[in-house]
Amino acid sequence: MEEIAYELTASATAGMLGKLVEFPFDTIKVRLQTDHTGRFKSTLACIKYTYNNEGFLKGFYKGVASPIFGAVLENAVLFVTYGQTYKLLNNSLSDLQKIIISGGVAGSFASFVLTPVELVKCKLQVANLKNSNNNHTVLNTVAKTLKENGLKGLWKGQSSTFLRESLGGCVWFSTYELSKKHLKNNNKNQEPKQWHSLVSGALAGVMFNFSIFPVDTVKSLVQIDHKTSVTTAIKTILKQKGIAGFYNGLGITLVRAAPANAVIFYTFDMINNFLLHNKDAI
């Protein structure tokens, strides 16, 4: 139980810090993914519009409260589920097989936490683009969703999120573990360096986002409009922008993925190792 408590503490802190790093980039990503009016000709145009019309905090950090809370829960579920699943798996499986299975299970569990959090986040991130005088907050966005669609409305896009997180979890953890193992082997018999976590985390974040981006684009469209289904979203993207439409915002997503995930894995490793090595003094 002590180990689980340490993992919870480390993962929750890591999730919060990672979200603060990535959120401005995520705001631009969601706006690009859901822009079918041609308002933004490029990523830079979207950044300029957001800053000039809404300012830094109100524009780039609109709706950040919900994702920070979600990131704490998400990372706690991800790391604890991954660690416990890995320990439970049969030793006849190879290391890579256990990593992939554990990552998929962890991502699947995390998706149920993420869906309502990301639904609120996506709605708030594009709210300022709509010519409305309404005061958009987390609470009134949740209240409006519940009023219009009931409790199930908060889990709209669950199927897309489940697919993204289960597949992404396999990629995320396996990339991190294999990369870290490779760096350690190249370092011969010395102790793993702190920068190993940073480099491996950055690579894991880039691979995760690259592998699941089309699914994420569909999810964003489904979540900002309760009338849009997965099928409708796919047809809309193909009709208006073709295959390239599934990758709107990929560039800035990969830019944000590297530092954010480097922070997440580095923070988790440092805090978890510190707690494990000093448990007698705690």
C-alpha positions as CSV (number, residue, x, y, z in Angstrom):
1,M,0.0,0.0,0.0
2,E,2.9,2.3,0.7
3,E,4.2,2.0,-2.9
4,I,0.7,2.8,-4.3
5,A,0.5,5.9,-2.1
6,Y,3.9,7.0,-3.3
7,E,2.9,6.4,-7.0
8,L,-0.3,8.4,-6.4
9,T,1.6,11.3,-5.0
10,A,4.2,11.3,-7.7
11,S,1.8,10.8,-10.6
12,A,-0.7,13.5,-9.4
13,T,2.1,16.1,-9.1
14,A,3.5,15.1,-12.5
15,G,0.1,15.4,-14.1
16,M,-0.5,18.8,-12.7
17,L,2.9,20.2,-13.9
18,G,2.6,18.6,-17.3
19,K,-0.8,20.1,-17.9
20,L,0.4,23.6,-17.0
21,V,3.2,23.2,-19.6
22,E,1.0,21.8,-22.4
23,F,-2.3,23.7,-22.0
24,P,-1.6,26.8,-24.2
25,F,-0.5,24.5,-27.0
26,D,-3.6,22.3,-26.5
27,T,-5.9,25.3,-26.8
28,I,-4.5,26.1,-30.2
29,K,-4.7,22.4,-31.2
30,V,-8.4,22.1,-30.4
31,R,-9.2,25.4,-32.2
32,L,-7.4,24.2,-35.3
33,Q,-9.0,20.7,-35.1
34,T,-12.5,22.2,-34.9
35,D,-12.1,25.1,-37.3
36,H,-14.1,24.4,-40.4
37,T,-14.9,28.0,-41.4
38,G,-11.4,28.8,-42.6
39,R,-10.8,31.4,-39.9
40,F,-7.3,30.2,-39.3
41,K,-5.0,29.8,-42.3
42,S,-2.1,28.5,-40.1
43,T,-1.0,27.6,-36.6
44,L,0.6,31.0,-36.3
45,A,-2.5,32.8,-37.4
46,C,-4.5,31.0,-34.7
47,I,-1.9,31.9,-32.0
48,K,-2.0,35.6,-33.1
49,Y,-5.8,35.7,-33.2
50,T,-6.0,34.2,-29.7
51,Y,-3.5,36.5,-28.1
52,N,-4.7,39.7,-29.9
53,N,-8.4,39.2,-29.2
54,E,-8.4,37.4,-25.8
55,G,-5.0,38.0,-24.2
56,F,-2.6,35.4,-22.8
57,L,-4.4,34.0,-19.7
58,K,-8.0,34.3,-20.9
59,G,-7.1,33.0,-24.4
60,F,-4.5,30.3,-23.9
61,Y,-5.6,29.1,-20.4
62,K,-9.3,29.3,-20.9
63,G,-10.9,26.3,-19.1
64,V,-7.6,25.1,-17.5
65,A,-9.1,24.3,-14.1
66,S,-11.0,21.2,-15.4
67,P,-8.0,19.7,-17.2
68,I,-5.7,20.2,-14.2
69,F,-8.1,18.3,-12.0
70,G,-8.4,15.7,-14.8
71,A,-4.7,15.4,-15.2
72,V,-4.2,14.7,-11.5
73,L,-6.8,11.9,-11.7
74,E,-5.7,10.7,-15.2
75,N,-2.0,10.3,-14.2
76,A,-2.9,8.7,-10.9
77,V,-5.0,6.1,-12.7
78,L,-2.5,5.6,-15.5
79,F,0.7,5.1,-13.4
80,V,-0.9,3.1,-10.6
81,T,-2.9,0.9,-12.9
82,Y,0.1,0.3,-15.2
83,G,2.3,-0.6,-12.2
84,Q,-0.2,-2.9,-10.6
85,T,-1.2,-4.6,-13.9
86,Y,2.5,-5.2,-14.7
87,K,3.0,-7.0,-11.4
88,L,0.0,-9.2,-11.8
89,L,0.9,-10.4,-15.3
90,N,2.3,-13.9,-15.8
91,N,6.1,-14.1,-15.8
92,S,5.9,-16.3,-18.9
93,L,5.2,-13.1,-20.9
94,S,8.1,-11.1,-22.2
95,D,8.9,-7.7,-20.8
96,L,7.6,-5.9,-23.9
97,Q,4.4,-7.9,-23.8
98,K,3.7,-7.0,-20.2
99,I,4.5,-3.3,-20.9
100,I,2.1,-3.2,-23.9
101,I,-0.7,-5.0,-22.1
102,S,-0.3,-2.9,-18.9
103,G,-0.2,0.3,-20.9
104,G,-3.4,-0.7,-22.8
105,V,-5.2,-1.5,-19.5
106,A,-4.1,1.7,-17.9
107,G,-5.2,3.8,-20.8
108,S,-8.6,2.1,-20.9
109,F,-9.2,2.9,-17.3
110,A,-8.0,6.4,-17.7
111,S,-10.4,7.1,-20.6
112,F,-13.4,7.0,-18.3
113,V,-11.9,9.8,-16.2
114,L,-10.7,11.8,-19.2
115,T,-13.9,11.9,-21.3
116,P,-16.0,14.3,-19.1
117,V,-12.9,16.4,-18.3
118,E,-12.0,16.8,-22.0
119,L,-15.6,17.4,-23.0
120,V,-15.7,20.5,-20.7
121,K,-12.2,21.5,-21.8
122,C,-12.9,21.4,-25.5
123,K,-16.2,23.4,-25.1
124,L,-14.4,26.1,-23.1
125,Q,-11.4,26.3,-25.5
126,V,-13.6,27.2,-28.4
127,A,-16.3,29.2,-26.5
128,N,-14.5,32.5,-27.1
129,L,-14.6,31.9,-30.8
130,K,-18.4,32.0,-30.8
131,N,-20.0,35.4,-30.8
132,S,-21.7,35.1,-27.5
133,N,-21.9,37.3,-24.4
134,N,-22.3,34.4,-22.1
135,N,-19.9,33.9,-19.3
136,H,-18.4,30.5,-20.0
137,T,-17.2,28.7,-16.9
138,V,-16.6,25.1,-15.9
139,L,-19.7,25.0,-13.7
140,N,-22.1,26.5,-16.2
141,T,-20.7,24.3,-19.0
142,V,-21.3,21.2,-16.9
143,A,-24.7,22.5,-15.9
144,K,-25.7,23.1,-19.5
145,T,-24.5,19.7,-20.6
146,L,-26.4,18.0,-17.8
147,K,-29.6,20.0,-18.6
148,E,-29.5,19.2,-22.4
149,N,-28.2,15.6,-22.3
150,G,-28.3,14.3,-18.8
151,L,-25.4,12.6,-17.0
152,K,-24.6,10.5,-20.1
153,G,-23.9,13.8,-21.9
154,L,-20.7,14.2,-19.9
155,W,-19.4,11.0,-21.4
156,K,-20.1,12.0,-25.1
157,G,-17.0,10.9,-27.1
158,Q,-16.2,8.0,-24.7
159,S,-15.7,5.5,-27.6
160,S,-13.2,7.8,-29.3
161,T,-11.4,8.5,-26.0
162,F,-11.3,4.8,-25.1
163,L,-9.8,3.9,-28.5
164,R,-7.3,6.8,-28.2
165,E,-6.2,6.0,-24.7
166,S,-6.1,2.2,-24.9
167,L,-4.0,2.3,-28.1
168,G,-2.1,5.3,-26.9
169,G,-1.3,3.8,-23.5
170,C,0.4,0.9,-25.3
171,V,2.5,3.3,-27.3
172,W,3.2,5.8,-24.5
173,F,4.5,3.3,-21.9
174,S,6.3,1.0,-24.3
175,T,8.1,3.9,-26.0
176,Y,9.2,5.3,-22.6
177,E,10.3,2.0,-21.2
178,L,12.2,0.8,-24.3
179,S,13.8,4.2,-24.8
180,K,14.9,4.4,-21.2
181,K,16.3,0.8,-21.3
182,H,18.2,1.7,-24.5
183,L,19.8,4.7,-22.9
184,K,20.7,2.8,-19.8
185,N,22.3,0.0,-21.9
186,N,24.4,2.6,-23.7
187,N,25.4,4.0,-20.4
188,K,27.0,0.6,-19.6
189,N,26.9,-0.3,-15.9
190,Q,26.3,3.2,-14.5
191,E,23.2,4.3,-12.7
192,P,20.4,5.8,-15.0
193,K,20.9,9.5,-15.5
194,Q,18.1,12.0,-14.7
195,W,18.1,13.2,-18.3
196,H,17.1,9.7,-19.4
197,S,13.6,10.3,-18.0
198,L,13.4,13.6,-19.8
199,V,14.5,12.3,-23.2
200,S,12.4,9.1,-22.9
201,G,9.3,11.0,-21.7
202,A,9.6,13.5,-24.6
203,L,9.9,10.7,-27.1
204,A,6.9,8.9,-25.6
205,G,4.8,12.0,-25.8
206,V,5.6,12.6,-29.4
207,M,4.9,8.9,-30.4
208,F,1.7,8.9,-28.4
209,N,0.2,12.0,-30.1
210,F,1.4,11.0,-33.6
211,S,-0.1,7.6,-33.4
212,I,-3.6,8.6,-32.2
213,F,-4.1,12.1,-33.7
214,P,-6.8,11.3,-36.2
215,V,-8.9,9.7,-33.4
216,D,-8.3,12.7,-31.2
217,T,-9.5,15.1,-34.0
218,V,-12.8,13.1,-34.3
219,K,-13.2,13.2,-30.5
220,S,-12.8,17.0,-30.3
221,L,-15.4,17.5,-33.0
222,V,-17.9,15.1,-31.3
223,Q,-17.4,16.7,-27.9
224,I,-17.9,20.4,-28.9
225,D,-21.3,19.7,-30.5
226,H,-23.7,17.3,-28.8
227,K,-25.5,16.7,-32.2
228,T,-22.4,15.4,-33.9
229,S,-21.8,11.7,-34.0
230,V,-18.5,9.9,-34.7
231,T,-19.7,9.0,-38.2
232,T,-20.8,12.6,-38.9
233,A,-17.5,14.0,-37.7
234,I,-15.5,11.7,-40.0
235,K,-17.7,12.6,-43.0
236,T,-17.5,16.3,-42.2
237,I,-13.7,16.2,-42.0
238,L,-13.3,14.2,-45.2
239,K,-15.7,16.4,-47.1
240,Q,-14.2,19.7,-46.1
241,K,-10.5,19.0,-45.8
242,G,-9.9,15.5,-46.9
243,I,-7.4,13.2,-45.1
244,A,-5.3,16.2,-44.1
245,G,-8.2,17.4,-42.0
246,F,-7.6,14.6,-39.5
247,Y,-4.1,16.1,-38.8
248,N,-5.1,19.8,-38.3
249,G,-3.0,21.0,-35.3
250,L,-0.6,18.0,-35.4
251,G,2.5,20.3,-35.6
252,I,1.8,22.3,-32.5
253,T,0.7,19.1,-30.7
254,L,4.0,17.5,-31.3
255,V,5.8,20.7,-30.2
256,R,3.9,20.7,-26.9
257,A,4.1,16.9,-26.4
258,A,7.8,16.7,-26.0
259,P,8.3,19.2,-23.0
260,A,5.0,18.2,-21.3
261,N,5.7,14.5,-21.3
262,A,9.3,15.0,-20.4
263,V,8.0,16.9,-17.3
264,I,5.5,14.2,-16.5
265,F,7.9,11.2,-16.5
266,Y,10.8,13.1,-15.0
267,T,8.6,14.4,-12.1
268,F,7.1,11.0,-11.5
269,D,10.4,9.2,-11.5
270,M,12.1,11.8,-9.2
271,I,9.3,12.0,-6.6
272,N,8.5,8.3,-6.6
273,N,12.2,7.4,-6.2
274,F,12.7,10.0,-3.5
275,L,9.7,8.6,-1.5
276,L,10.9,5.0,-1.9
277,H,14.4,5.8,-0.8
278,N,13.3,7.9,2.1
279,K,10.3,5.9,3.3
280,D,11.8,5.3,6.8
281,A,12.1,9.0,7.3
282,I,8.5,9.8,6.2
